[in-house]
């Protein structure tokens, strides 16, 4: 057992409604859902967020993360506050935010500073609600590499600030795992998928055995995230052909890697 739990990103199935996603997650034997703010749990709709939290709990699912689209340094303070209140209504412990697209690790110092200020503001506002902030670890952003992410974490320097991790498809397995090892001390959750050369080259999760068995093993254990009373999730993100029928197989693979012995009955 790794101590990491199996979950689903709701944005994997943007065409499905909340009820259908809950049903899929339950039938696949998953433990929780990272609800996306773009469609399924829009920021500012507290009544809906509370309803999604209730429906998730009734189905035996947790809401470990709110997948927001806060773009640090660009999203207004008022919008950040709205996102955080929605996260509270959803009953989550963490809000995912972004270093904006188009600002890569080679960004000028002034641009990096603006983004760091935005992240610091979000972290300080989140702390008022006992929420953690997790950075999306994503190519094409200031958190596109481990080195740049670590520089950003150090510049912001907030105890409730962490980072996600997912492999960069342009890297080999060994290099991607080195990136994970570097950010591991401030790791929150993982986004799990198996791609070939890029976003449209999606494969069954089992094709990623070479990286994911090691990554999930290394992600277990006690650290600043879990010592804060939080659970770490591996969220399935994207499936072959975007077909809901392919979720069950990927979920079974993930559960096996996590050491979950029993498969879903449904």
ZAMARGU-4260 file (C-alpha; in steps of 0.2 Angstrom, whole numbers, plus 5000, padded with zeros to 4 digits):
<rodrens>
0) 5000/5000/5000 | 5007/5017/4995 | 4995/5028/5006 | 4990/5037/4990 | 4972/5036/4986
5) 4964/5034/4969 | 4953/5048/4961 | 4947/5057/4946 | 4948/5074/4938 | 4931/5079/4933
10) 4938/5088/4918 | 4942/5071/4910 | 4924/5071/4905 | 4919/5089/4902 | 4903/5083/4892
15) 4896/5074/4907 | 4886/5081/4921 | 4890/5080/4939 | 4878/5065/4942 | 4886/5055/4928
20) 4904/5059/4934 | 4899/5053/4952 | 4892/5037/4945 | 4907/5034/4934 | 4919/5037/4949
25) 4909/5025/4960 | 4908/5011/4947 | 4927/5012/4944 | 4930/5010/4963 | 4938/5027/4965
30) 4939/5037/4981 | 4937/5055/4977 | 4935/5068/4963 | 4944/5084/4959 | 4930/5095/4953
35) 4934/5107/4940 | 4929/5125/4941 | 4927/5128/4922 | 4911/5118/4921 | 4906/5106/4935
40) 4908/5118/4950 | 4909/5136/4944 | 4916/5148/4956 | 4903/5159/4964 | 4889/5146/4964
45) 4890/5141/4983 | 4873/5133/4983 | 4879/5121/4968 | 4896/5118/4976 | 4887/5113/4993
50) 4876/5101/4983 | 4890/5093/4974 | 4899/5090/4990 | 4883/5082/4998 | 4880/5071/4982
55) 4899/5066/4982 | 4898/5062/5001 | 4882/5052/4999 | 4891/5042/4985 | 4906/5038/4997
60) 4917/5050/4987 | 4928/5064/4995 | 4932/5081/4987 | 4950/5082/4990 | 4954/5097/4978
65) 4945/5111/4969 | 4953/5113/4951 | 4952/5131/4949 | 4958/5142/4934 | 4966/5155/4945
70) 4980/5162/4935 | 4992/5169/4947 | 4997/5187/4944 | 4982/5190/4932 | 4966/5184/4941
75) 4959/5198/4952 | 4959/5197/4970 | 4940/5197/4970 | 4940/5182/4959 | 4952/5173/4970
80) 4941/5177/4985 | 4926/5170/4975 | 4936/5154/4971 | 4941/5151/4989 | 4924/5153/4996
85) 4918/5140/4983 | 4931/5128/4989 | 4925/5131/5007 | 4907/5127/5001 | 4914/5111/4992
90) 4922/5106/5008 | 4939/5103/5000 | 4956/5105/5008 | 4965/5112/4993 | 4963/5123/4979
95) 4973/5121/4963 | 4979/5137/4954 | 4990/5140/4939 | 5006/5150/4935 | 4999/5157/4918
100) 5002/5149/4901 | 5014/5157/4891 | 5026/5162/4905 | 5039/5148/4905 | 5054/5145/4916
105) 5064/5157/4906 | 5052/5172/4910 | 5060/5189/4915 | 5063/5192/4933 | 5049/5205/4934
110) 5036/5193/4927 | 5041/5180/4939 | 5040/5192/4953 | 5022/5197/4948 | 5017/5179/4947
115) 5025/5175/4964 | 5015/5190/4971 | 4999/5183/4965 | 5003/5166/4972 | 5007/5173/4989
120) 4991/5183/4989 | 4981/5167/4985 | 4990/5157/4998 | 4988/5170/5012 | 4969/5172/5008
125) 4968/5153/5007 | 4976/5152/5024 | 4961/5162/5032 | 4950/5147/5027 | 4963/5133/5032
130) 4965/5129/5014 | 4981/5124/5005 | 4986/5130/4988 | 4993/5118/4975 | 5002/5124/4959
135) 4998/5115/4943 | 5014/5107/4937 | 5012/5110/4918 | 5023/5113/4903 | 5021/5130/4895
140) 5020/5138/4913 | 5032/5145/4926 | 5030/5128/4934 | 5035/5118/4919 | 5051/5112/4927
145) 5055/5106/4944 | 5069/5119/4945 | 5058/5134/4941 | 5044/5127/4952 | 5056/5126/4967
150) 5062/5143/4964 | 5044/5149/4964 | 5040/5140/4980 | 5055/5147/4988 | 5051/5165/4983
155) 5033/5164/4989 | 5038/5154/5005 | 5021/5150/5012 | 5018/5134/5023 | 5001/5131/5014
160) 5009/5131/4997 | 5012/5115/4988 | 5013/5108/4970 | 5005/5095/4960 | 5016/5084/4949
165) 5013/5075/4932 | 5026/5069/4919 | 5031/5080/4905 | 5027/5069/4889 | 5043/5077/4881
170) 5054/5069/4894 | 5060/5051/4896 | 5054/5041/4911 | 5070/5043/4921 | 5071/5062/4918
175) 5052/5064/4923 | 5055/5054/4939 | 5070/5065/4943 | 5058/5080/4942 | 5046/5071/4954
180) 5060/5068/4966 | 5065/5086/4966 | 5048/5093/4970 | 5043/5078/4981 | 5046/5088/4998
185) 5032/5100/4993 | 5020/5088/4984 | 5002/5088/4986 | 4993/5077/4973 | 4997/5069/4956
190) 4988/5070/4939 | 4989/5053/4931 | 4988/5049/4913 | 4998/5039/4899 | 5002/5049/4884
195) 5014/5046/4869 | 5021/5061/4862 | 5008/5074/4867 | 4990/5079/4872 | 4981/5070/4858
200) 4992/5054/4859 | 4982/5046/4873 | 4985/5028/4878 | 4978/5015/4891 | 4986/5019/4908
205) 4994/5002/4908 | 5005/5008/4895 | 5013/5020/4908 | 5019/5006/4920 | 5037/5011/4918
210) 5035/5028/4926 | 5019/5026/4936 | 5023/5011/4947 | 5039/5020/4953 | 5031/5037/4954
215) 5017/5031/4965 | 5028/5022/4976 | 5039/5037/4979 | 5024/5048/4982 | 5019/5038/4997
220) 5024/5041/5015 | 5024/5055/5028 | 5029/5073/5023 | 5023/5091/5025 | 5007/5087/5015
225) 5001/5072/5025 | 5008/5078/5042 | 4995/5092/5039 | 4981/5079/5040 | 4978/5079/5022
230) 4977/5064/5010 | 4987/5063/4994 | 4977/5058/4978 | 4982/5051/4961 | 4969/5059/4950
235) 4965/5050/4934 | 4966/5064/4920 | 4961/5059/4902 | 4957/5042/4895 | 4959/5034/4878
240) 4947/5043/4866 | 4939/5053/4880 | 4928/5038/4881 | 4920/5035/4899 | 4920/5016/4895
245) 4939/5017/4896 | 4939/5024/4914 | 4936/5007/4922 | 4951/4999/4915 | 4962/5014/4919
250) 4955/5014/4937 | 4959/4996/4939 | 4977/4998/4934 | 4979/5013/4946 | 4971/5003/4960
255) 4983/4989/4957 | 4998/5001/4957 | 4992/5008/4973 | 4990/4991/4981 | 4971/4991/4982
260) 4967/4973/4982 | 4949/4972/4979 | 4942/4979/4962 | 4925/4988/4960 | 4910/4977/4960
265) 4899/4987/4949
</rodrens>
